Amino acid sequence: MKKMTTLMTVISLALPLAFATPLAASAATKPTTTAKPAKTTKGMTYTIAKNGASFFKTAKAYHTTKTAPTVYKALIAADSSNVTFTAKGKLKASTTYYVTQSIKTAATKTQKSQTFLNVKGQGWYLLQD
């Protein structure tokens, strides 16, 4: 039985590596259509404050204003308390969305503390304080 679990573990770890090379080669040959501004391609990197990430048991309703807010894609580092946000799109104006998580960033000498809300099914929204 132990040999079977070891074999299944090895197969599950090796299987993604078998498909990584062909997918990486096809992604490298894709032509780029338009050049994006440097701010959206580079992203904004923040440090997560201590006790800065919170999850809500039930989704909280959030209603957008008349202007369409920007939605960001978050890349959260596994080995450090950093998060990088890149622009993804915009939310519809004057619409109610549901928020499931929040991240509060640490204040630095050049940046104030900011709060990002995870809009369910859309992405991360920068809460304007």
C-alpha positions as CSV (number, residue, x, y, z in Angstrom):
1,M,0.0,0.0,0.0
2,K,2.9,2.4,0.8
3,K,4.4,1.8,-2.6
4,M,1.1,2.7,-4.3
5,T,0.9,6.0,-2.4
6,T,4.5,6.8,-3.2
7,L,3.9,6.0,-6.9
8,M,0.8,8.3,-7.0
9,T,2.8,11.1,-5.3
10,V,5.6,10.8,-7.9
11,I,3.1,10.8,-10.8
12,S,1.2,13.8,-9.4
13,L,4.5,15.8,-9.0
14,A,5.9,14.8,-12.4
15,L,2.8,15.3,-14.5
16,P,2.8,19.1,-14.4
17,L,6.4,19.1,-15.4
18,A,5.7,17.1,-18.5
19,F,3.2,19.7,-19.7
20,A,5.2,22.8,-18.6
21,T,7.7,22.8,-21.5
22,P,5.2,22.6,-24.4
23,L,3.0,25.3,-22.7
24,A,6.0,27.6,-22.1
25,A,7.1,27.2,-25.7
26,S,3.6,28.1,-27.1
27,A,3.3,31.1,-24.7
28,A,6.7,32.4,-25.8
29,T,5.7,32.4,-29.5
30,K,2.5,34.4,-28.9
31,P,2.7,37.9,-30.6
32,T,1.9,40.9,-28.4
33,T,-1.0,43.0,-29.7
34,T,-0.5,46.3,-27.9
35,A,2.0,47.9,-25.6
36,K,0.7,48.6,-22.2
37,P,1.8,51.5,-20.0
38,A,4.7,50.7,-17.6
39,K,2.6,51.1,-14.5
40,T,0.1,48.4,-15.4
41,T,2.7,45.9,-16.7
42,K,5.1,46.4,-13.7
43,G,2.5,46.6,-11.0
44,M,2.5,48.1,-7.6
45,T,4.2,46.2,-4.8
46,Y,3.2,46.6,-1.2
47,T,4.1,45.0,2.1
48,I,1.2,43.4,4.0
49,A,0.8,44.8,7.5
50,K,0.8,42.5,10.5
51,N,-2.8,41.2,10.9
52,G,-3.5,43.0,7.6
53,A,-5.3,40.1,5.8
54,S,-8.8,39.3,6.9
55,F,-11.5,37.0,5.6
56,F,-15.2,37.6,6.1
57,K,-17.5,34.7,7.1
58,T,-20.3,36.1,5.0
59,A,-19.7,38.3,2.0
60,K,-20.2,42.0,2.7
61,A,-22.1,44.2,0.2
62,Y,-20.2,47.0,-1.4
63,H,-21.9,49.5,-3.7
64,T,-19.7,51.4,-6.3
65,T,-20.0,55.1,-6.9
66,K,-20.9,56.8,-10.2
67,T,-17.3,56.4,-11.5
68,A,-16.1,53.0,-12.5
69,P,-13.3,51.9,-10.1
70,T,-10.2,50.0,-11.3
71,V,-9.9,46.2,-10.5
72,Y,-6.5,44.7,-9.8
73,K,-5.0,41.3,-10.1
74,A,-3.0,40.3,-7.0
75,L,0.1,38.2,-6.8
76,I,0.7,37.3,-3.2
77,A,4.2,36.1,-2.4
78,A,4.4,32.8,-0.5
79,D,7.7,33.3,1.2
80,S,7.4,37.0,2.2
81,S,4.7,39.4,3.2
82,N,4.6,41.2,-0.2
83,V,1.7,41.5,-2.7
84,T,1.9,42.9,-6.2
85,F,-1.2,44.5,-7.8
86,T,-1.5,44.9,-11.6
87,A,-4.5,46.6,-13.3
88,K,-7.0,44.1,-14.7
89,G,-10.0,46.2,-15.7
90,K,-12.9,48.2,-14.3
91,L,-16.0,47.5,-12.3
92,K,-19.4,48.8,-13.5
93,A,-20.5,52.0,-11.9
94,S,-23.4,52.2,-9.5
95,T,-23.5,48.4,-9.0
96,T,-23.5,46.3,-5.8
97,Y,-20.7,43.8,-5.4
98,Y,-19.8,41.4,-2.6
99,V,-16.5,41.5,-0.8
100,T,-15.0,38.4,0.7
101,Q,-11.4,39.4,1.8
102,S,-9.4,42.5,2.6
103,I,-5.7,43.3,2.7
104,K,-4.2,46.2,4.6
105,T,-0.8,47.3,3.4
106,A,1.9,48.6,5.8
107,A,2.7,52.3,5.7
108,T,6.2,53.4,4.6
109,K,8.0,56.7,4.3
110,T,6.7,57.3,0.8
111,Q,3.3,55.5,0.9
112,K,0.3,55.7,3.2
113,S,-1.4,52.5,4.4
114,Q,-4.0,51.3,1.9
115,T,-6.8,48.8,2.0
116,F,-7.6,46.4,-0.9
117,L,-10.9,44.5,-1.0
118,N,-11.4,41.3,-2.9
119,V,-14.6,41.6,-5.0
120,K,-16.0,38.1,-5.5
121,G,-15.4,36.9,-9.1
122,Q,-13.8,40.2,-10.2
123,G,-10.5,41.0,-8.5
124,W,-9.0,43.4,-6.0
125,Y,-10.3,46.9,-5.5
126,L,-8.4,49.8,-3.9
127,L,-10.6,51.3,-1.1
128,Q,-10.2,55.1,-1.2
129,D,-9.9,56.3,2.4
